[in-house]
Amino acid sequence: MAYLKILSGERKGERIEIDRDKIIIGRASDNVVHIDDPSVSGHHCCILREGRKFTLQDMDSTNGTLLNKVRVKEYRLSPQDIIQTGAIELLFDGKDVDPVDPIPHHEEATQLTTKLGPVQPHSTGGAANASFGVKKDRSTGVVAAIGVTVVVVVVLLVLFLLRALGE
C-alpha cells in the first residue's frame, strides 16, 4: 500500500498509509494528514489516488508545495518522491505505485500540468530553513491600475472639452 513517511518536524518517523482516493495534508485539524507547523497552510496540498496512479496537487498554499525540491502545482508521484509542505518533508512510497514514465505518453501529458523552477536557497540557509511569508493580496494592484486608467480618461476628456469650447 502507498504511504507517506514524515521526515521532519514533531511527527518525524511517523508512517501514514494512503487508504483512500483523496487525502488532504495541512495544518487544519480536519485533514487526513494533520501537520501542526506554522509554515504549513490549513489545507496545503492533497494526494489523489486513481488505481495505482497518485497525483500531488497544491491547494493554493501560501508557501507552495515542493516535489523533490521543485515547486509544483500538480504532478504525478513516483516511489521515493520527497514532498515538502512549508518546512516539513514527507517521503511518498509504496509497492502498489506505478512510477511515472520518464517521457510521458500523450494522454498523460495533460495530467502533468505545472512544474515550476527549482527553489532558490535562502541567504541564511537551505530552502527548508527559509522564512515563510504571508500570501500577498494582488487585488490592490488591480484596483490601482483601474484608478490610474480612470484618471487618464478623465484628464483626456477635460482636455478635449476645453479644446472644443475654445474653438
DSSP file (Angstrom, degrees, kcal/mol; ACC not computed):
  #  RESIDUE AA STRUCTURE BP1 BP2  ACC     N-H-->O    O-->H-N    N-H-->O    O-->H-N    TCO  KAPPA ALPHA  PHI   PSI    X-CA   Y-CA   Z-CA
    1    1 A M              0   0    0      0, 0.0    94,-0.3     0, 0.0    96,-0.1   0.000 360.0 360.0 360.0 144.0    0.0    0.0    0.0
    2    2 A A        +     0   0    0     16,-0.3    16,-2.8    92,-0.2     2,-0.3  -0.366 360.0 172.3 -67.8 150.3    1.2    3.6   -0.7
    3    3 A Y  E     -AB  17  93A   0     90,-3.0    90,-2.3    14,-0.3     2,-0.4  -0.976  31.3-128.5-154.1 165.2    2.2    5.6    2.3
    4    4 A L  E     -AB  16  92A   0     12,-2.8    12,-3.3    -2,-0.3     2,-0.5  -0.957  16.7-160.5-115.1 138.5    3.8    8.8    3.5
    5    5 A K  E     -AB  15  91A   0     86,-2.2    86,-3.0    -2,-0.4     2,-0.4  -0.987  20.4-130.2-118.9 123.5    6.6    8.9    6.0
    6    6 A I  E     - B   0  90A   0      8,-2.7     7,-3.7    -2,-0.5    84,-0.2  -0.600  24.0-176.9 -76.1 123.5    7.2   12.1    7.8
    7    7 A L        +     0   0    0     82,-3.0     2,-0.3    -2,-0.4    83,-0.2   0.578  61.1  21.0 -99.5 -12.7   10.9   13.0    7.6
    8    8 A S  S    S+     0   0    0     81,-0.9     3,-0.4     3,-0.0     2,-0.1  -0.940  89.5  41.9-149.4 168.8   11.0   16.2    9.7
    9    9 A G  S >  S-     0   0    0     -2,-0.3     3,-1.5     1,-0.2    28,-0.1  -0.307 103.4 -40.2  87.0-171.7    9.1   18.1   12.4
   10   10 A E  T 3  S+     0   0    0      1,-0.3    -1,-0.2    26,-0.2    27,-0.0   0.767 137.3  49.6 -63.6 -28.3    7.4   16.9   15.6
   11   11 A R  T >  S+     0   0    0     -3,-0.4     3,-2.2     3,-0.1    -5,-0.3   0.154  78.8 156.1 -99.5  19.4    6.0   13.8   13.9
   12   12 A K  T <   +     0   0    0     -3,-1.5    -5,-0.2     1,-0.3     3,-0.1  -0.154  65.5  21.5 -50.0 133.1    9.3   12.7   12.3
   13   13 A G  T 3  S+     0   0    0     -7,-3.7    -1,-0.3     1,-0.3     2,-0.1   0.200  88.7 133.7  93.2 -15.0    9.3    9.0   11.6
   14   14 A E    <   -     0   0    0     -3,-2.2    -8,-2.7    -8,-0.1     2,-0.4  -0.448  44.4-147.9 -72.0 141.5    5.6    8.5   11.6
   15   15 A R  E     -A    5   0A   0    -10,-0.2     2,-0.5    -2,-0.1   -10,-0.2  -0.935  10.8-169.0-114.1 132.0    4.1    6.5    8.7
   16   16 A I  E     -A    4   0A   0    -12,-3.3   -12,-2.8    -2,-0.4     2,-0.2  -0.975  15.7-139.5-124.2 118.2    0.6    7.2    7.2
   17   17 A E  E     -A    3   0A   0     -2,-0.5     2,-1.2   -14,-0.2   -14,-0.3  -0.521  14.0-129.9 -76.6 141.7   -1.0    4.8    4.8
   18   18 A I        +     0   0    0    -16,-2.8   -16,-0.3    -2,-0.2    -1,-0.1  -0.766  43.7 158.7 -91.5  93.8   -2.8    6.2    1.8
   19   19 A D        +     0   0    0     -2,-1.2     2,-0.3   -18,-0.1    -1,-0.1   0.147  51.9  48.8-108.5  16.8   -6.0    4.2    2.3
   20   20 A R  S    S-     0   0    0      1,-0.0     3,-0.1    -3,-0.0    29,-0.0  -0.922  87.4-103.6-148.1 171.9   -8.5    6.4    0.4
   21   21 A D  S    S+     0   0    0     -2,-0.3    28,-3.1     1,-0.2     2,-0.4   0.675 105.0  28.3 -77.3 -17.6   -8.8    8.2   -3.0
   22   22 A K  E     +C   48   0A   0     26,-0.2     2,-0.4     2,-0.0    26,-0.2  -0.961  61.5 178.4-145.8 126.0   -8.1   11.7   -1.6
   23   23 A I  E     -C   47   0A   0     24,-2.1    24,-2.4    -2,-0.4     2,-0.4  -0.992  16.5-148.7-124.3 138.3   -6.0   12.7    1.4
   24   24 A I  E     -C   46   0A   0     -2,-0.4     9,-2.3    22,-0.2     8,-0.6  -0.878   7.1-157.2-106.8 136.4   -5.5   16.3    2.3
   25   25 A I  E     +Cd  45  33A   0     20,-3.4    20,-2.0    -2,-0.4    19,-1.1  -0.939  38.7  99.8-112.7 129.4   -2.3   17.4    4.0
   26   26 A G  E    S- d   0  34A   0      7,-2.2     9,-2.7    -2,-0.5    16,-0.3  -0.989  76.4 -80.5 174.7-177.4   -2.2   20.6    6.1
   27   27 A R  S    S+     0   0    0     14,-2.8    15,-0.2    -2,-0.3    16,-0.1   0.739  88.3 100.8 -79.6 -25.4   -2.3   22.4    9.4
   28   28 A A  S >  S-     0   0    0     14,-2.0     3,-1.5    13,-0.3    -2,-0.2  -0.338  77.2-128.4 -65.4 143.4   -6.1   22.3    9.9
   29   29 A S  T 3  S+     0   0    0      1,-0.3    -1,-0.1     5,-0.1     5,-0.1   0.653 102.7  67.0 -69.6 -15.1   -7.3   19.6   12.3
   30   30 A D  T 3  S+     0   0    0      3,-0.1    -1,-0.3     2,-0.0    -6,-0.1   0.475  78.7 106.9 -84.8  -0.6   -9.8   18.2    9.8
   31   31 A N  S <  S-     0   0    0     -3,-1.5     3,-0.3    11,-0.1    -6,-0.1  -0.441  75.1-130.8 -76.2 151.1   -7.1   17.0    7.4
   32   32 A V  S    S+     0   0    0     -8,-0.6     2,-0.7     1,-0.3    -7,-0.2   0.914 109.7  38.9 -63.1 -43.4   -6.2   13.3    7.0
   33   33 A V  E    S-d   25   0A   0     -9,-2.3    -7,-2.2     2,-0.0     2,-0.6  -0.879  85.2-166.8-109.8  98.4   -2.6   14.3    7.5
   34   34 A H  E     -d   26   0A   0     -2,-0.7     2,-0.6    -3,-0.3    -7,-0.2  -0.769   6.9-177.0 -90.4 118.7   -2.6   17.0   10.1
   35   35 A I        -     0   0    0     -9,-2.7     2,-1.7    -2,-0.6     5,-0.1  -0.942  14.5-155.8-120.2 108.2    0.7   18.8   10.4
   36   36 A D        +     0   0    0     -2,-0.6   -26,-0.2     3,-0.0    -9,-0.1  -0.584  48.9 122.4 -86.8  79.8    0.8   21.4   13.2
   37   37 A D    >   -     0   0    0     -2,-1.7     3,-1.9     3,-0.1    -2,-0.1  -0.996  63.4-133.1-141.4 133.7    3.5   23.7   11.9
   38   38 A P  T 3  S+     0   0    0      0, 0.0    48,-0.1     0, 0.0    -1,-0.1   0.692 104.8  61.1 -64.1 -18.2    3.2   27.4   11.1
   39   39 A S  T 3  S+     0   0    0     46,-0.1     2,-0.4     2,-0.1    24,-0.2   0.552  91.6  82.7 -83.2  -6.1    4.9   27.1    7.7
   40   40 A V  S <  S-     0   0    0     -3,-1.9    -3,-0.1    -5,-0.1   -14,-0.1  -0.836  81.0-126.2-101.6 132.9    2.1   24.7    6.5
   41   41 A S    >   -     0   0    0     -2,-0.4   -14,-2.8    23,-0.1     3,-0.7  -0.269  27.9-105.4 -70.9 162.4   -1.2   26.1    5.2
   42   42 A G  T 3  S+     0   0    0      1,-0.3   -14,-2.0   -16,-0.3     2,-0.4   0.927 119.6  13.5 -54.6 -50.2   -4.5   25.0    6.6
   43   43 A H  T 3  S+     0   0    0    -17,-0.2    -1,-0.3    16,-0.2   -17,-0.2  -0.812  85.5 165.7-125.2  86.7   -5.3   22.9    3.6
   44   44 A H    <   -     0   0    0    -19,-1.1    15,-2.9    -3,-0.7    17,-0.5   0.950  54.6 -28.4 -76.6 -55.0   -1.8   22.8    2.0
   45   45 A C  E     -CE  25  58A   0    -20,-2.0   -20,-3.4    13,-0.3     2,-0.3  -0.940  53.4-141.0-154.8 172.4   -1.9   20.0   -0.7
   46   46 A C  E     -CE  24  57A   0     11,-2.5    11,-2.7    -2,-0.3     2,-0.5  -0.966   8.7-138.4-140.8 159.6   -3.6   16.8   -1.5
   47   47 A I  E     -CE  23  56A   0    -24,-2.4   -24,-2.1    -2,-0.3     2,-0.4  -0.986  19.0-158.4-118.2 125.4   -2.8   13.4   -2.9
   48   48 A L  E     -CE  22  55A   0      7,-2.8     7,-2.4    -2,-0.5     2,-0.5  -0.880   4.6-153.3-104.9 132.9   -5.3   11.9   -5.3
   49   49 A R  E     + E   0  54A   0    -28,-3.1     2,-0.4    -2,-0.4     5,-0.2  -0.911  18.1 172.2-109.7 130.0   -5.3    8.1   -5.9
   50   50 A E  E >   - E   0  53A   0      3,-3.1     3,-1.9    -2,-0.5     2,-0.5  -0.837  69.5 -60.0-134.1  96.3   -6.6    6.6   -9.2
   51   51 A G  T 3  S-     0   0    0     -2,-0.4    45,-0.0     1,-0.3    -1,-0.0  -0.558 120.1 -17.8  66.4-118.2   -5.8    2.9   -9.2
   52   52 A R  T 3  S+     0   0    0     -2,-0.5    46,-3.2    -3,-0.1     2,-0.4   0.220 120.5  95.1-103.5  12.3   -2.0    2.7   -8.9
   53   53 A K  E <   -E   50   0A   0     -3,-1.9    -3,-3.1    44,-0.2     2,-0.4  -0.881  54.2-168.0-107.8 136.9   -1.5    6.3  -10.0
   54   54 A F  E     -E   49   0A   0     23,-0.5    23,-3.3    -2,-0.4     2,-0.4  -0.983   1.4-164.2-127.4 133.7   -1.1    9.1   -7.4
   55   55 A T  E     -EF  48  76A   0     -7,-2.4    -7,-2.8    -2,-0.4     2,-0.5  -0.967   9.8-147.0-121.9 131.9   -1.1   12.8   -8.1
   56   56 A L  E     -EF  47  75A   0     19,-3.1    19,-2.4    -2,-0.4     2,-0.4  -0.831  19.1-174.1 -94.1 131.1    0.1   15.6   -5.8
   57   57 A Q  E     -EF  46  74A   0    -11,-2.7   -11,-2.5    -2,-0.5     2,-0.3  -0.993  21.1-136.5-129.3 128.4   -1.8   18.9   -6.0
   58   58 A D  E     -E   45   0A   0     15,-3.0   -13,-0.3    -2,-0.4     2,-0.2  -0.613  13.0-146.6 -73.8 140.9   -1.0   22.1   -4.3
   59   59 A M        -     0   0    0    -15,-2.9   -16,-0.2    -2,-0.3   -14,-0.1  -0.336  59.1 -78.8-107.5  49.8   -4.2   23.7   -2.8
   60   60 A D  S    S-     0   0    0     -2,-0.2   -15,-0.1     1,-0.1   -17,-0.1   0.897  73.5-175.6  57.2  43.8   -3.2   27.3   -3.3
   61   61 A S        -     0   0    0    -17,-0.5     3,-0.2     1,-0.1    -1,-0.1  -0.311  33.1-122.7 -70.6 154.2   -0.9   27.1   -0.3
   62   62 A T  S    S+     0   0    0      1,-0.2    74,-0.1     2,-0.1    71,-0.1   0.918 109.7  30.6 -62.9 -45.8    0.9   30.2    1.0
   63   63 A N  S    S-     0   0    0    -24,-0.2    -1,-0.2     1,-0.2    23,-0.1   0.363 109.8-125.0-100.5   4.6    4.4   28.7    0.8
   64   64 A G        -     0   0    0     -3,-0.2    22,-0.9   -20,-0.1     2,-0.4   0.086  20.6 -88.2  77.1 168.3    3.8   26.4   -2.1
   65   65 A T  E     -HG  72  85A   0      7,-0.6     7,-2.6    20,-0.1     2,-0.4  -0.971  35.3-155.4-119.4 132.4    4.4   22.6   -2.4
   66   66 A L  E     -HG  71  84A   0     18,-2.4    18,-2.7    -2,-0.4     2,-0.5  -0.864   6.6-164.2-109.5 142.4    7.7   21.2   -3.5
   67   67 A L  E >  S-HG  70  83A   0      3,-3.1     3,-1.2    -2,-0.4    16,-0.2  -0.972  84.3 -18.2-123.9 114.1    8.3   17.8   -5.1
   68   68 A N  T 3  S-     0   0    0     14,-3.4    -1,-0.1    -2,-0.5    15,-0.1   0.905 130.3 -52.1  53.3  44.5   11.9   16.7   -5.0
   69   69 A K  T 3  S+     0   0    0     13,-0.3    50,-1.4     1,-0.2     2,-0.5   0.558 118.1 111.5  71.8  12.9   12.9   20.4   -4.3
   70   70 A V  E <  S-HI  67 118A   0     -3,-1.2    -3,-3.1    48,-0.2     2,-0.2  -0.971  72.0-120.0-118.2 128.6   10.9   21.7   -7.3
   71   71 A R  E     -H   66   0A   0     46,-1.1    45,-2.5    -2,-0.5     2,-0.3  -0.469  39.5-179.0 -67.4 131.3    7.8   23.8   -6.8
   72   72 A V  E     -HI  65 115A   0     -7,-2.6    -7,-0.6    43,-0.2    43,-0.2  -0.940  34.4-167.0-131.2 153.2    4.7   22.1   -8.4
   73   73 A K  E    S-     0   0A   0     41,-1.1   -15,-3.0     1,-0.4     2,-0.3   0.740  88.9  -6.6 -98.6 -43.3    1.1   22.9   -8.7
   74   74 A E  E    S+FI  57 114A   0     40,-0.9    40,-1.2   -17,-0.2    -1,-0.4  -0.960  74.9 157.1-153.9 135.4    0.1   19.4   -9.8
   75   75 A Y  E     -F   56   0A   0    -19,-2.4   -19,-3.1    -2,-0.3     2,-0.2  -0.966  41.1-107.2-161.9 143.0    2.3   16.4  -10.6
   76   76 A R  E     -F   55   0A   0     -2,-0.3   -21,-0.3   -21,-0.2     2,-0.2  -0.505  40.3-130.9 -70.0 137.7    2.2   12.6  -10.8
   77   77 A L        -     0   0    0    -23,-3.3   -23,-0.5    -2,-0.2    -1,-0.1  -0.625  19.3-167.0 -93.7 150.4    4.1   10.9   -8.0
   78   78 A S    >   -     0   0    0     -2,-0.2     3,-1.5    21,-0.2    14,-0.2  -0.880  41.3 -77.7-124.1 160.0    6.6    8.1   -8.2
   79   79 A P  T 3  S+     0   0    0      0, 0.0    14,-0.2     0, 0.0    21,-0.1  -0.279 116.7  23.9 -56.3 145.0    8.0    5.9   -5.4
   80   80 A Q  T 3  S+     0   0    0     12,-1.5    13,-0.2     1,-0.3     2,-0.1   0.558  85.0 150.6  74.0  12.4   10.7    7.6   -3.3
   81   81 A D  E <   - J   0  92A   0     -3,-1.5    11,-3.1    11,-0.7     2,-0.6  -0.483  40.4-138.3 -71.2 145.2    9.4   11.2   -4.1
   82   82 A I  E     - J   0  91A   0      9,-0.2   -14,-3.4    -2,-0.1     2,-0.4  -0.939  15.9-163.9-108.3 121.4   10.0   13.8   -1.4
   83   83 A I  E     -GJ  67  90A   0      7,-3.1     7,-3.1    -2,-0.6     2,-0.5  -0.869   1.8-161.1-103.2 134.2    7.1   16.2   -0.8
   84   84 A Q  E     -GJ  66  89A   0    -18,-2.7   -18,-2.4    -2,-0.4     2,-0.6  -0.971  10.2-178.0-121.4 121.5    7.8   19.4    1.1
   85   85 A T  E >  S-GJ  65  88A   0      3,-2.6     3,-2.2    -2,-0.5     2,-0.3  -0.961  71.0 -48.1-113.3 110.6    4.9   21.4    2.7
   86   86 A G  T 3  S-     0   0    0    -22,-0.9   -46,-0.1    -2,-0.6   -20,-0.1  -0.501 123.8 -23.3  61.4-124.8    6.3   24.5    4.3
   87   87 A A  T 3  S+     0   0    0     -2,-0.3     2,-0.5    42,-0.1    -1,-0.3   0.376 119.0  98.3 -96.6   3.0    9.3   23.3    6.3
   88   88 A I  E <   - J   0  85A   0     -3,-2.2    -3,-2.6   -51,-0.1     2,-0.4  -0.803  57.4-156.9-101.3 129.8    8.0   19.7    6.6
   89   89 A E  E     - J   0  84A   0     -2,-0.5   -82,-3.0    -5,-0.2   -81,-0.9  -0.845   8.3-172.1-106.0 141.5    9.3   16.9    4.3
   90   90 A L  E     -BJ   6  83A   0     -7,-3.1    -7,-3.1    -2,-0.4     2,-0.5  -0.987  17.8-137.1-130.5 139.6    7.4   13.7    3.6
   91   91 A L  E     -BJ   5  82A   0    -86,-3.0   -86,-2.2    -2,-0.4     2,-0.5  -0.856  14.7-154.7 -95.3 127.4    8.5   10.6    1.7
   92   92 A F  E     +BJ   4  81A   0    -11,-3.1   -12,-1.5    -2,-0.5   -11,-0.7  -0.894  34.2 137.8 -99.6 130.3    6.0    9.2   -0.7
   93   93 A D  E     +B    3   0A   0    -90,-2.3   -90,-3.0    -2,-0.5     2,-0.2  -0.949  12.1 143.5-158.8 174.7    6.5    5.4   -1.3
   94   94 A G    >   -     0   0    0     -2,-0.3     3,-0.8   -92,-0.3   -92,-0.2  -0.586  48.5-116.3 151.4 150.0    4.7    2.1   -1.7
   95   95 A K  T 3  S+     0   0    0    -94,-0.3   -93,-0.1     1,-0.2    -1,-0.1   0.703 110.1  59.2 -78.2 -20.2    4.8   -1.2   -3.6
   96   96 A D  T 3  S+     0   0    0     -3,-0.1     2,-0.5     2,-0.1    -1,-0.2   0.049  81.9 109.2 -98.1  26.7    1.5   -0.6   -5.3
   97   97 A V    <   -     0   0    0     -3,-0.8   -44,-0.2   -96,-0.1    -3,-0.1  -0.897  63.6-139.0-107.6 125.6    2.5    2.7   -7.0
   98   98 A D        -     0   0    0    -46,-3.2   -44,-0.3    -2,-0.5    -2,-0.1  -0.716  27.5-128.3 -77.2 122.6    3.0    2.9  -10.8
   99   99 A P        -     0   0    0      0, 0.0     2,-0.3     0, 0.0   -21,-0.2  -0.345  25.5-103.1 -68.8 155.4    6.2    5.0  -11.4
  100  100 A V        -     0   0    0    -24,-0.1   -22,-0.0   -21,-0.1   -47,-0.0  -0.620  36.5-115.0 -77.6 134.2    5.9    7.9  -13.8
  101  101 A D        -     0   0    0     -2,-0.3    -1,-0.1     1,-0.1    -3,-0.0  -0.440  18.8-126.5 -64.8 141.7    7.4    7.2  -17.2
  102  102 A P  S    S+     0   0    0      0, 0.0    -1,-0.1     0, 0.0    -2,-0.0   0.875 107.7  37.5 -59.0 -36.4   10.4    9.5  -17.9
  103  103 A I  S    S-     0   0    0     -3,-0.0    -2,-0.1     0, 0.0     6,-0.0  -0.942  98.4-134.7-114.8 106.9    8.8   10.5  -21.2
  104  104 A P        -     0   0    0      0, 0.0     2,-0.1     0, 0.0     5,-0.1  -0.257  17.1-114.5 -64.8 145.0    5.0   10.8  -20.6
  105  105 A H    >>  -     0   0    0      1,-0.1     4,-1.5     3,-0.0     3,-1.0  -0.362  35.2-102.1 -69.2 159.6    2.6    9.3  -23.0
  106  106 A H  H >> S+     0   0    0      1,-0.3     4,-0.6     2,-0.2     3,-0.5   0.888 122.3  50.0 -53.4 -45.7    0.4   11.8  -24.9
  107  107 A E  H 34 S+     0   0    0      1,-0.2    -1,-0.3     2,-0.2     3,-0.2   0.765 112.1  49.0 -68.7 -23.4   -2.7   11.0  -22.7
  108  108 A E  H X> S+     0   0    0     -3,-1.0     3,-1.3     1,-0.2     4,-1.1   0.699  90.8  79.8 -85.3 -20.0   -0.6   11.5  -19.5
  109  109 A A  H << S+     0   0    0     -4,-1.5     3,-0.3    -3,-0.5    -1,-0.2   0.835  89.0  54.9 -59.9 -33.3    0.9   14.8  -20.6
  110  110 A T  T 3< S+     0   0    0     -4,-0.6    -1,-0.3    -3,-0.2    -2,-0.1   0.760 101.9  58.7 -72.2 -22.5   -2.2   16.7  -19.7
  111  111 A Q  T <4 S+     0   0    0     -3,-1.3     2,-1.5    -4,-0.2    -1,-0.2   0.809  93.7  67.8 -73.7 -28.8   -2.1   15.3  -16.1
  112  112 A L     <  +     0   0    0     -4,-1.1    -1,-0.2    -3,-0.3   -37,-0.1  -0.635  69.0 158.2 -91.6  80.4    1.4   16.8  -15.6
  113  113 A T        +     0   0    0     -2,-1.5     2,-0.4     1,-0.2    -1,-0.2   0.921  50.8  16.5 -81.2 -46.8    0.2   20.3  -15.6
  114  114 A T  E     +I   74   0A   0    -40,-1.2   -41,-1.1    -3,-0.2   -40,-0.9  -0.979  47.0 166.5-139.6 125.9    2.7   22.5  -13.8
  115  115 A K  E     -I   72   0A   0     -2,-0.4   -43,-0.2   -43,-0.2     2,-0.1  -0.916  22.1-163.9-135.1 109.5    6.3   22.1  -12.8
  116  116 A L  E     -     0   0A   0    -45,-2.5     3,-0.1    -2,-0.4    -2,-0.0  -0.329  30.6 -77.7 -89.2 172.4    8.0   25.4  -11.8
  117  117 A G  E     -     0   0A   0      1,-0.1   -46,-1.1   -47,-0.1    -1,-0.2  -0.047  60.9 -74.9 -65.7 168.7   11.7   26.1  -11.5
  118  118 A P  E     -I   70   0A   0      0, 0.0     2,-0.3     0, 0.0   -48,-0.2  -0.275  51.3-104.7 -65.6 151.2   13.9   25.0   -8.5
  119  119 A V        -     0   0    0    -50,-1.4     8,-0.2    -3,-0.1     3,-0.0  -0.592  32.0-128.2 -76.8 133.8   13.6   26.8   -5.3
  120  120 A Q        -     0   0    0     -2,-0.3    -1,-0.1     1,-0.1    -3,-0.0  -0.669  28.8-109.2 -82.5 135.5   16.5   29.2   -4.6
  121  121 A P        -     0   0    0      0, 0.0     5,-0.2     0, 0.0     2,-0.1  -0.322  33.3-111.0 -63.4 146.4   18.1   28.7   -1.2
  122  122 A H    >   -     0   0    0      3,-0.5     3,-2.0     4,-0.1     7,-0.1  -0.459  27.1-113.8 -74.1 150.1   17.5   31.4    1.4
  123  123 A S  T 3  S+     0   0    0      1,-0.3    -1,-0.1    -2,-0.1     3,-0.1   0.729 116.0  49.9 -61.7 -22.1   20.6   33.5    2.3
  124  124 A T  T 3  S-     0   0    0      1,-0.2     2,-0.3     2,-0.1    -1,-0.3   0.386 128.9 -45.9 -97.9   4.4   20.6   32.2    5.8
  125  125 A G  S <  S-     0   0    0     -3,-2.0    -3,-0.5     2,-0.0    -1,-0.2  -0.987  84.9 -27.6 162.0-165.5   20.3   28.5    4.9
  126  126 A G    >   -     0   0    0     -2,-0.3     3,-1.1    -5,-0.2     4,-0.4  -0.079  67.4 -92.8 -72.7 175.3   18.6   26.0    2.6
  127  127 A A  G >  S+     0   0    0      1,-0.3     3,-1.1     2,-0.2    -1,-0.1   0.844 124.4  57.9 -60.0 -35.8   15.1   26.2    1.3
  128  128 A A  G 3  S+     0   0    0      1,-0.3    -1,-0.3   -41,-0.1    -2,-0.0   0.750 107.8  47.8 -68.6 -22.1   13.6   24.3    4.2
  129  129 A N  G <  S+     0   0    0     -3,-1.1    -1,-0.3    -7,-0.1    -2,-0.2   0.437  85.5 120.0 -96.5  -0.3   15.1   26.9    6.6
  130  130 A A  S <  S-     0   0    0     -3,-1.1     2,-0.3    -4,-0.4    -4,-0.1  -0.271  73.4-107.7 -64.8 149.3   13.8   29.9    4.7
  131  131 A S        -     0   0    0      1,-0.0     2,-0.4     0, 0.0    -1,-0.1  -0.638  36.8-131.8 -76.6 136.1   11.4   32.3    6.5
  132  132 A F        -     0   0    0     -2,-0.3     2,-0.1    -3,-0.1   -69,-0.1  -0.725  19.4-143.3 -96.7 137.9    8.0   31.8    5.0
  133  133 A G        -     0   0    0     -2,-0.4     2,-0.4   -71,-0.1    -1,-0.1  -0.316  18.3-100.8 -94.2 175.6    5.9   34.8    4.0
  134  134 A V        -     0   0    0     -2,-0.1    -1,-0.1     1,-0.1     2,-0.1  -0.766  47.3 -97.0 -95.0 141.1    2.3   35.7    4.1
  135  135 A K        -     0   0    0     -2,-0.4     2,-0.3     1,-0.1   -73,-0.1  -0.359  43.7-127.8 -59.4 132.5    0.2   35.3    0.9
  136  136 A K        -     0   0    0    -74,-0.1     2,-0.8    -2,-0.1    -1,-0.1  -0.612   9.4-125.4 -88.1 142.6    0.0   38.7   -0.7
  137  137 A D    >   -     0   0    0     -2,-0.3     3,-0.6     1,-0.1     4,-0.3  -0.787  22.6-173.0 -87.0 111.7   -3.3   40.2   -1.8
  138  138 A R  T 3>  +     0   0    0     -2,-0.8     4,-1.1     1,-0.2     3,-0.5   0.518  67.9  86.2 -84.4  -5.6   -3.0   41.0   -5.5
  139  139 A S  H 3> S+     0   0    0      1,-0.2     4,-2.3     2,-0.2    -1,-0.2   0.787  78.5  66.0 -67.8 -25.7   -6.3   42.9   -5.7
  140  140 A T  H <> S+     0   0    0     -3,-0.6     4,-2.3     1,-0.2    -1,-0.2   0.905 100.3  49.9 -61.1 -42.2   -4.6   46.1   -4.6
  141  141 A G  H  > S+     0   0    0     -3,-0.5     4,-2.2    -4,-0.3    -1,-0.2   0.871 110.0  50.1 -64.4 -37.8   -2.6   46.3   -7.8
  142  142 A V  H  X S+     0   0    0     -4,-1.1     4,-2.2     2,-0.2    -2,-0.2   0.923 111.0  48.7 -66.5 -44.3   -5.7   45.7   -9.9
  143  143 A V  H  X S+     0   0    0     -4,-2.3     4,-2.4     1,-0.2    -2,-0.2   0.906 111.4  50.4 -62.5 -41.8   -7.6   48.5   -8.1
  144  144 A A  H  X S+     0   0    0     -4,-2.3     4,-2.5     2,-0.2    -1,-0.2   0.913 109.7  50.5 -62.7 -43.0   -4.6   50.9   -8.6
  145  145 A A  H  X S+     0   0    0     -4,-2.2     4,-2.1     1,-0.2    -2,-0.2   0.898 111.4  47.9 -62.7 -41.1   -4.4   50.1  -12.3
  146  146 A I  H  X S+     0   0    0     -4,-2.2     4,-2.4     2,-0.2    -1,-0.2   0.912 111.0  51.9 -65.3 -42.1   -8.1   50.8  -12.7
  147  147 A G  H  X S+     0   0    0     -4,-2.4     4,-2.3     1,-0.2    -2,-0.2   0.918 109.8  48.2 -60.8 -45.1   -7.8   54.0  -10.8
  148  148 A V  H  X S+     0   0    0     -4,-2.5     4,-2.4     1,-0.2    -1,-0.2   0.908 111.0  51.4 -62.4 -42.7   -4.9   55.2  -13.0
  149  149 A T  H  X S+     0   0    0     -4,-2.1     4,-2.3     1,-0.2    -1,-0.2   0.913 109.6  49.5 -61.1 -43.6   -6.9   54.4  -16.1
  150  150 A V  H  X S+     0   0    0     -4,-2.4     4,-2.4     2,-0.2    -2,-0.2   0.917 110.6  50.3 -63.0 -43.6   -9.9   56.3  -14.9
  151  151 A V  H  X S+     0   0    0     -4,-2.3     4,-2.5     1,-0.2    -2,-0.2   0.923 110.7  49.1 -61.5 -44.5   -7.8   59.4  -14.1
  152  152 A V  H  X S+     0   0    0     -4,-2.4     4,-2.5     1,-0.2    -1,-0.2   0.915 111.6  49.1 -62.0 -43.7   -6.1   59.3  -17.5
  153  153 A V  H  X S+     0   0    0     -4,-2.3     4,-2.2     2,-0.2    -1,-0.2   0.911 111.7  48.8 -63.3 -42.3   -9.5   59.1  -19.2
  154  154 A V  H  X S+     0   0    0     -4,-2.4     4,-2.5     2,-0.2    -2,-0.2   0.919 111.5  49.3 -65.0 -43.5  -11.0   62.0  -17.2
  155  155 A V  H  X S+     0   0    0     -4,-2.5     4,-2.5     1,-0.2    -2,-0.2   0.926 112.4  47.9 -61.6 -44.9   -7.9   64.2  -18.0
  156  156 A L  H  X S+     0   0    0     -4,-2.5     4,-2.2     1,-0.2    -1,-0.2   0.888 111.7  50.4 -63.5 -38.6   -8.2   63.4  -21.7
  157  157 A L  H  X S+     0   0    0     -4,-2.2     4,-2.5     2,-0.2    -2,-0.2   0.913 110.7  48.6 -65.4 -43.8  -11.9   64.1  -21.6
  158  158 A V  H  X S+     0   0    0     -4,-2.5     4,-2.7     2,-0.2     5,-0.2   0.920 112.0  49.3 -63.0 -44.4  -11.4   67.5  -19.9
  159  159 A L  H  X S+     0   0    0     -4,-2.5     4,-2.1     1,-0.2    -2,-0.2   0.899 111.4  49.7 -61.6 -40.8   -8.6   68.4  -22.4
  160  160 A F  H  X S+     0   0    0     -4,-2.2     4,-2.5     2,-0.2    -2,-0.2   0.922 112.2  47.0 -63.7 -44.5  -10.9   67.5  -25.3
  161  161 A L  H  X S+     0   0    0     -4,-2.5     4,-2.6     2,-0.2     5,-0.2   0.900 111.4  51.0 -66.3 -40.4  -13.8   69.6  -23.9
  162  162 A L  H  X S+     0   0    0     -4,-2.7     4,-1.6     1,-0.2    -1,-0.2   0.906 112.8  46.4 -62.8 -40.0  -11.6   72.6  -23.2
  163  163 A R  H  X S+     0   0    0     -4,-2.1     4,-0.9    -5,-0.2    -2,-0.2   0.900 112.6  49.6 -68.4 -40.7  -10.3   72.4  -26.8
  164  164 A A  H  < S+     0   0    0     -4,-2.5     3,-0.5     1,-0.2    -2,-0.2   0.891 113.0  46.3 -66.0 -39.3  -13.7   72.0  -28.2
  165  165 A L  H  < S+     0   0    0     -4,-2.6    -1,-0.2     1,-0.2    -2,-0.2   0.789 107.7  58.7 -72.7 -27.8  -15.1   75.0  -26.2
  166  166 A G  H  <        0   0    0     -4,-1.6    -1,-0.2     1,-0.2    -2,-0.2   0.702 360.0 360.0 -74.4 -20.8  -12.1   77.1  -27.2
  167  167 A E     <        0   0    0     -4,-0.9    -1,-0.2    -3,-0.5    -2,-0.2   0.453 360.0 360.0 -85.9 360.0  -12.8   76.8  -30.9
